[in-house]
Amino acid sequence: MPVPLSVDGSARTKELIAELPVGELRQLAGKSQREPAEIIGIKQPSLAKLQKQSDLQLSTLQTQKLA
């Protein structure tokens, strides 16, 4: 069962969430690969490849999106 993730948490909570592996975070939120891929502006197969990187974290994606 998906665990609801709140974006209204403390700064520390947001920091901890950003350090979770992307695949784990996505599964906890109960999302398909397509949904977060669309949000960050990539296609689902690209997200699938990124998720295979064991050390890929949300914070990494956020940094790449800003570049």
N, C-alpha and C positions, 0 to 999 in steps of 0.2 A: 504494500500500500504506500503511495507517495507521501512523503513528508512535506507539508507546506513550508516553504522558505519565505521568510519575510524580508523585504528590502528596507524595512523601517527599523532595523536593529541598530545597536550601538556601532561605533566605529570599529571596535575590536571584533565584533561579530562579523561585520562586513569584511574585515581583513582576514579572518579565519576562513570564511566562505571562499574568498578569492584564492586561497591557497589549496583548496580541494582540487583533486584531479577533475578535469572537465567531464569525463565520462561518469564519474561517481556523482558529481553534482547534478548532472542532467538526469541520472536515474533517480536520485533522491527527490528531484522535483517532479518526476513522473512525465518527463517530456521525451518525445521522439527526437532523433537526430535532426530531423528537418526543421523543427521549430527554432531551436537555438541557432542553427545555421542561417536561417532567414534573418534572425535578429542581428547577427553580426555581419551579414552581407556576403555569405559564402554559400556554396551548394552543399547538400547533404554528403555527397561522396568526399568532399574536401574535409568536412568535419570528421567523418569516419576515419580518414587517414590521420588527422591530427590527434584524435583520441587514442590511436595506437601508440603514440609516444607516451610512455609511462609517466614522464615528469611534466606533461602539459597541464598547466593550471589556468584557471580563469584569469588570474593576474597577467599571465603571459599573453593571452588573447587580447586583453584590454590594452596592453602596451602595443601590440602589433596593430590593433585597430587605430590607435592614435598616430602611428607612424605614417 
